[in-house]
């Protein structure tokens, strides 16, 4: 089998794969559709490049070479644009420069100054630049998204990058003639190249679709564990985070402190100014709590006007100081959505992990008891849970 036959076979396979991707485009959500469209364009362009190599013998050779290599490099450009769209990255103004330069060099060094070596190096540099861009975005995104599909797609680009480097080294080491033809069977690399080129349009397309599916799954998981109004973790996520931190605290790996914070007189805000103002108050407090806590602290809305903060690595004094800082931030930051003079304050209860605690819920209950004491003592204050105080309160209730 010669290289032309291989190019013809793989181009047909790529076209079929592209058609399948086109058919499922409408089933993708709007936010993923631009990325999928660019991936589809890249697949079709590379398929056209293979077609040009397979059936372009009737064309003038410079035209065929320029068209085939142009389709390849612009196809990789479309792949990079697809990855950028997936990650919400805007393309740079000169995004098309590698493809334009590579295509122009192929035209010049196949018609004016015939030189296979220069064509090979310039086109390979263009490929490398585009593939490195894709790998960089996929690896950066992997810091938050560790899905296997993402790693596989990055691996495909890395394999193609390595192959393009090896291809240049092998061809140049053989001192090819200026009119060397890659579409013939004169060299084993001529047969291998079209096969390797199928990795992205075929295997890569499947992997890209899987990556889109992983994205949708994660989005559903985030929606199920996120409070729709404030964007903070909801009670379901709070229990998950708290349980994980509790296990670490029980194993002696890290301290765990829990603070339950409640907006004072929130019902009055709702009744007096309307639920719209109440919603704005919740968003206002959520923003301040998130801004005033550390990156590794967990701030959640547990329900109604109640928030919970999970903190690790702080002793009792540092924990109280942190929650007091949150209370002051809310008290001292103006909240006046309709110039109504609404003031917002917080009451807070704090409890820490104690030897003998059976679950995260034990700490949460103690923090809630401390919150109750803060409210009974006048509100807009922070109270630390103490066994003696809790015992006295129970006796008073009875």
C-alpha positions as CSV (number, residue, x, y, z in Angstrom):
1,X,0.0,0.0,0.0
2,X,1.4,3.4,-1.0
3,X,1.2,6.6,1.0
4,X,-1.5,8.0,-1.3
5,X,-3.8,5.1,-0.5
6,X,-3.2,5.5,3.2
7,X,-4.0,9.2,3.0
8,X,-7.2,8.4,1.1
9,X,-8.3,5.9,3.7
10,X,-7.7,8.0,6.7
11,X,-9.3,11.1,5.1
12,X,-12.5,9.1,4.6
13,X,-12.4,8.0,8.2
14,X,-11.9,11.5,9.4
15,X,-14.8,12.8,7.3
16,X,-17.1,10.2,8.8
17,X,-15.9,11.1,12.3
18,X,-16.5,14.8,11.6
19,X,-20.0,14.1,10.4
20,X,-20.8,12.2,13.6
21,X,-19.6,15.1,15.7
22,X,-21.7,17.5,13.6
23,X,-24.8,15.4,14.2
24,X,-24.4,15.6,18.0
25,X,-23.6,19.4,18.1
26,X,-27.2,20.3,18.7
27,X,-27.3,18.1,21.8
28,X,-24.5,20.0,23.4
29,X,-25.3,23.0,25.6
30,X,-24.8,26.4,24.1
31,X,-21.7,27.1,26.3
32,X,-19.8,24.1,24.7
33,X,-21.1,24.4,21.2
34,X,-18.5,27.0,20.0
35,X,-15.7,24.7,21.2
36,X,-17.2,21.7,19.5
37,X,-17.7,23.7,16.2
38,X,-14.0,24.6,16.1
39,X,-13.1,21.0,16.8
40,X,-15.3,19.9,14.0
41,X,-13.7,22.5,11.7
42,X,-10.2,21.3,12.6
43,X,-11.2,17.7,11.9
44,X,-12.6,18.5,8.5
45,X,-9.6,20.7,7.5
46,X,-7.2,17.9,8.4
47,X,-9.3,15.4,6.4
48,X,-9.2,17.8,3.5
49,X,-5.4,17.9,3.9
50,X,-5.2,14.1,3.6
51,X,-7.5,14.2,0.6
52,X,-5.3,16.7,-1.1
53,X,-2.3,14.4,-0.6
54,X,-4.3,11.4,-1.8
55,X,-6.0,12.9,-4.9
56,X,-4.0,16.0,-5.8
57,X,-1.6,14.5,-8.3
58,X,-3.6,16.2,-11.1
59,X,-2.9,19.6,-9.6
60,X,0.4,21.5,-10.1
61,X,2.7,20.2,-7.3
62,X,3.1,23.6,-5.5
63,X,-0.6,24.0,-5.4
64,X,-1.2,20.6,-4.0
65,X,1.6,20.9,-1.4
66,X,0.3,24.4,-0.3
67,X,-3.3,23.2,-0.1
68,X,-2.5,20.0,1.8
69,X,-0.1,21.6,4.3
70,X,-2.3,24.6,4.7
71,X,-5.3,22.5,5.6
72,X,-3.2,20.6,8.2
73,X,-1.8,23.7,9.9
74,X,-5.1,25.6,9.8
75,X,-6.8,22.4,11.2
76,X,-4.4,22.5,14.2
77,X,-5.2,26.2,14.6
78,X,-8.9,25.3,14.8
79,X,-8.1,22.7,17.4
80,X,-6.2,25.3,19.5
81,X,-9.2,27.7,19.1
82,X,-11.5,24.9,20.3
83,X,-9.4,24.3,23.4
84,X,-9.3,28.0,24.0
85,X,-13.1,28.2,23.7
86,X,-13.5,25.3,26.1
87,X,-11.4,27.2,28.7
88,X,-12.9,30.6,28.1
89,X,-9.6,32.0,26.7
90,X,-9.7,34.7,24.1
91,X,-7.4,34.1,21.1
92,X,-4.5,36.5,20.6
93,X,-4.7,39.0,17.7
94,X,-2.0,37.1,15.8
95,X,-3.6,33.6,16.4
96,X,-3.5,32.8,12.7
97,X,0.1,33.9,12.2
98,X,1.7,30.4,12.5
99,X,-0.7,28.9,10.0
100,X,-0.3,31.8,7.5
101,X,3.5,31.8,7.8
102,X,3.7,28.0,7.4
103,X,1.4,28.0,4.4
104,X,3.2,30.9,2.7
105,X,6.6,29.2,3.3
106,X,5.3,26.0,1.7
107,X,4.1,27.9,-1.4
108,X,7.4,29.8,-1.7
109,X,9.7,26.8,-1.1
110,X,7.8,24.6,-3.4
111,X,7.3,26.9,-6.4
112,X,9.9,29.7,-6.3
113,X,12.8,28.1,-4.3
114,X,12.1,24.4,-4.2
115,X,13.5,23.1,-0.9
116,X,11.9,20.2,1.0
117,X,14.0,20.7,4.1
118,X,12.9,24.3,4.7
119,X,9.3,23.4,4.1
120,X,9.5,20.6,6.6
121,X,11.1,22.7,9.3
122,X,8.8,25.6,9.0
123,X,5.6,23.5,8.9
124,X,6.8,21.4,11.9
125,X,7.5,24.6,13.8
126,X,4.0,25.7,13.1
127,X,2.6,22.4,14.3
128,X,4.7,22.5,17.4
129,X,3.7,26.0,18.3
130,X,0.0,25.2,18.0
131,X,0.2,21.8,19.9
132,X,2.2,23.3,22.8
133,X,-0.6,25.9,23.1
134,X,-3.2,23.2,23.4
135,X,-1.1,21.2,25.9
136,X,-0.5,24.2,28.0
137,X,-4.2,25.0,28.4
138,X,-5.1,21.4,29.0
139,X,-2.5,21.1,31.7
140,X,-3.4,24.4,33.4
141,X,-7.1,23.3,33.4
142,X,-6.1,19.9,34.9
143,X,-5.3,21.7,38.2
144,X,-9.0,21.9,38.9
145,X,-10.3,19.2,36.5
146,X,-8.4,16.0,36.8
147,X,-10.6,14.0,34.4
148,X,-9.0,11.2,32.5
149,X,-10.3,12.5,29.2
150,X,-8.4,15.8,29.6
151,X,-5.2,13.9,30.4
152,X,-5.7,11.7,27.3
153,X,-6.3,14.7,25.0
154,X,-3.2,16.4,26.4
155,X,-1.3,13.1,25.8
156,X,-2.4,13.0,22.2
157,X,-1.0,16.4,21.5
158,X,2.2,15.5,23.3
159,X,2.6,12.4,21.2
160,X,2.0,14.4,18.0
161,X,4.5,17.0,19.1
162,X,7.2,14.3,19.8
163,X,6.4,12.7,16.4
164,X,6.8,16.0,14.6
165,X,10.2,16.5,16.1
166,X,11.3,12.9,15.4
167,X,10.0,13.3,11.8
168,X,12.1,16.4,11.2
169,X,15.2,14.8,12.6
170,X,14.8,11.5,10.6
171,X,14.0,13.2,7.3
172,X,16.9,15.7,7.6
173,X,19.4,13.0,8.6
174,X,18.7,11.3,5.3
175,X,19.5,14.4,3.2
176,X,16.3,14.3,1.2
177,X,16.3,15.8,-2.3
178,X,14.8,19.2,-2.8
179,X,11.8,17.7,-4.6
180,X,11.2,14.8,-2.1
181,X,7.6,13.7,-2.1
182,X,5.9,12.7,1.2
183,X,2.8,11.3,-0.6
184,X,4.8,8.4,-2.1
185,X,6.0,5.2,-0.5
186,X,9.6,6.1,-0.9
187,X,10.1,6.3,2.9
188,X,8.6,4.5,5.8
189,X,7.7,7.8,7.4
190,X,5.6,8.6,4.4
191,X,3.3,5.7,5.3
192,X,3.4,6.4,9.1
193,X,2.5,10.1,8.9
194,X,-1.1,9.8,7.7
195,X,-1.7,7.1,10.3
196,X,-0.4,9.4,13.1
197,X,-2.5,12.3,11.8
198,X,-5.6,10.3,12.5
199,X,-4.9,10.5,16.3
200,X,-6.5,13.9,16.7
201,X,-9.4,13.8,14.2
202,X,-10.5,10.3,15.3
203,X,-9.2,9.4,18.7
204,X,-9.0,13.0,19.7
205,X,-12.6,13.7,18.7
206,X,-13.8,10.8,20.8
207,X,-11.7,12.1,23.7
208,X,-12.9,15.7,23.2
209,X,-16.6,14.5,23.4
210,X,-15.7,12.6,26.6
211,X,-14.2,15.8,28.0
212,X,-17.4,17.7,27.2
213,X,-19.3,15.0,29.0
214,X,-17.0,15.2,32.1
215,X,-17.5,19.0,32.1
216,X,-21.3,18.6,32.1
217,X,-21.1,16.0,34.9
218,X,-19.0,18.3,37.1
219,X,-21.4,21.2,36.4
220,X,-24.3,19.1,37.6
221,X,-22.4,18.1,40.7
222,X,-21.6,21.8,41.4
223,X,-25.2,22.8,40.9
224,X,-26.4,20.1,43.3
225,X,-23.9,21.3,46.0
226,X,-24.1,25.1,45.5
227,X,-26.5,27.6,46.9
228,X,-28.2,29.2,43.9
229,X,-28.5,32.6,45.5
230,X,-25.0,33.2,47.1
231,X,-22.9,30.8,45.1
232,X,-21.5,29.3,48.3
233,X,-21.5,25.6,49.1
234,X,-25.0,24.5,50.4
235,X,-25.7,22.3,53.4
236,X,-25.1,19.1,51.4
237,X,-21.6,20.3,50.4
238,X,-21.0,21.6,53.9
239,X,-21.6,18.1,55.4
240,X,-19.2,16.6,52.8
241,X,-16.5,19.2,53.5
242,X,-17.0,18.9,57.3
243,X,-16.8,15.1,57.3
244,X,-13.5,15.2,55.4
245,X,-12.0,17.8,57.7
246,X,-13.3,15.9,60.7
247,X,-11.5,12.8,59.6
248,X,-8.2,14.8,59.4
249,X,-8.8,16.4,62.8
250,X,-9.4,13.0,64.4
251,X,-6.3,11.6,62.8
252,X,-4.3,14.5,64.3
253,X,-3.5,15.9,60.9
254,X,-5.1,19.3,61.3
255,X,-7.2,21.3,63.8
256,X,-10.9,21.9,63.0
257,X,-13.0,24.8,64.1
258,X,-16.6,25.4,63.2
259,X,-18.4,28.7,63.3
260,X,-22.1,29.2,62.8
261,X,-23.1,32.7,61.9
262,X,-26.6,34.1,61.8
263,X,-27.9,37.5,60.4
264,X,-29.5,39.3,63.3
265,X,-33.2,40.3,62.9
266,X,-33.3,38.9,59.3
267,X,-37.0,38.3,59.5
268,X,-37.5,42.0,60.2
269,X,-35.5,42.9,57.1
270,X,-37.7,40.7,55.0
271,X,-41.0,41.9,56.6
272,X,-40.0,45.6,56.4
273,X,-38.2,45.9,53.2
274,X,-39.3,42.9,51.2
275,X,-37.7,39.6,50.2
276,X,-35.7,41.3,47.5
277,X,-33.8,43.2,50.1
278,X,-33.4,40.1,52.1
279,X,-31.8,38.3,49.2
280,X,-29.4,41.2,48.6
281,X,-28.5,41.0,52.3
282,X,-27.6,37.3,52.0
283,X,-25.5,38.0,48.9
284,X,-23.8,40.9,50.7
285,X,-22.9,38.8,53.8
286,X,-21.8,35.8,51.6
287,X,-19.4,38.1,49.7
288,X,-17.9,39.6,52.8
289,X,-17.4,36.2,54.5
290,X,-15.7,34.7,51.4
291,X,-13.5,37.8,51.0
292,X,-12.4,37.9,54.7
293,X,-11.5,34.2,55.0
294,X,-8.5,32.2,53.9
295,X,-8.5,30.3,50.6
296,X,-8.6,26.9,52.4
297,X,-11.4,27.9,54.7
298,X,-14.9,26.7,53.7
299,X,-17.8,29.2,53.8
300,X,-21.2,27.7,53.3
301,X,-24.8,28.8,53.5
302,X,-26.5,26.1,55.6
303,X,-30.0,27.5,55.1
304,X,-32.1,30.6,55.6
305,X,-30.0,33.4,57.1
306,X,-27.4,31.0,58.6
307,X,-23.8,30.6,57.4
308,X,-21.1,28.1,58.5
309,X,-17.4,28.6,58.3
310,X,-15.0,25.7,58.6
311,X,-11.4,26.5,59.6
312,X,-8.3,24.3,60.0
313,X,-4.9,25.0,61.4
314,X,-6.0,27.7,64.0
315,X,-5.9,27.6,67.7
316,X,-8.8,28.8,69.9
317,X,-7.5,32.4,70.1
318,X,-6.9,32.7,66.4
319,X,-10.3,31.2,65.6
320,X,-12.1,33.7,67.8
321,X,-10.1,36.6,66.3
322,X,-11.0,35.4,62.8
323,X,-14.7,35.2,63.5
324,X,-14.6,38.5,65.3
325,X,-13.0,40.0,62.2
326,X,-15.8,38.6,60.1
327,X,-18.4,40.1,62.4
328,X,-16.8,43.5,62.3
329,X,-16.5,43.4,58.5
330,X,-20.3,42.9,58.2
331,X,-21.1,45.5,60.8
332,X,-18.8,48.1,59.4
333,X,-19.6,47.6,55.7
334,X,-22.5,49.6,54.4
335,X,-25.5,47.8,53.1
336,X,-28.1,50.1,51.7
337,X,-29.6,48.8,48.4
338,X,-32.5,51.3,48.3
339,X,-31.2,54.0,50.7
340,X,-33.4,52.6,53.4
341,X,-30.7,52.7,56.1
342,X,-30.7,49.0,56.6
343,X,-28.0,47.8,59.0
344,X,-26.7,44.2,59.0
345,X,-25.0,42.5,61.9
346,X,-24.1,38.9,62.8
347,X,-24.2,36.7,65.8
348,X,-21.7,33.8,65.8
349,X,-21.0,30.6,67.8
350,X,-17.7,28.8,67.6
351,X,-16.7,25.3,68.6
352,X,-13.6,23.2,67.9
353,X,-12.9,19.5,67.6
354,X,-12.6,17.6,70.9
355,X,-11.3,14.2,71.6
356,X,-14.3,11.9,71.8
357,X,-16.3,13.6,69.1
358,X,-18.0,10.9,67.0
359,X,-18.7,13.0,63.9
360,X,-18.7,16.4,62.4
361,X,-22.3,16.9,63.5
362,X,-21.1,16.9,67.2
363,X,-18.9,20.0,66.6
364,X,-21.7,21.7,64.5
365,X,-24.2,21.2,67.3
366,X,-21.8,22.8,69.9
367,X,-21.2,25.7,67.6
368,X,-25.0,26.1,67.2
369,X,-25.4,26.1,71.0
370,X,-22.8,28.8,71.2
371,X,-24.7,30.8,68.6
372,X,-27.8,30.5,70.7
373,X,-25.9,32.0,73.7
374,X,-24.7,34.9,71.5
375,X,-28.2,35.7,70.6
376,X,-29.5,35.5,74.1
377,X,-26.7,37.8,75.3
378,X,-27.7,40.6,73.0
379,X,-26.7,39.6,69.4
380,X,-23.9,41.1,67.3
381,X,-21.3,39.1,69.2
382,X,-19.1,36.0,69.0
383,X,-19.4,33.3,71.6
384,X,-17.1,30.3,72.1
385,X,-18.7,27.0,73.3
386,X,-17.8,26.1,76.8
387,X,-19.1,23.0,78.6
388,X,-19.9,24.9,81.8
389,X,-21.9,27.5,80.0
390,X,-23.8,24.9,78.0
391,X,-24.6,23.0,81.2
392,X,-25.9,26.1,82.9
393,X,-28.1,26.9,79.9
394,X,-29.7,23.5,79.9
395,X,-30.5,23.9,83.6
396,X,-32.0,27.3,83.0
397,X,-34.2,25.9,80.2
398,X,-35.5,23.2,82.6
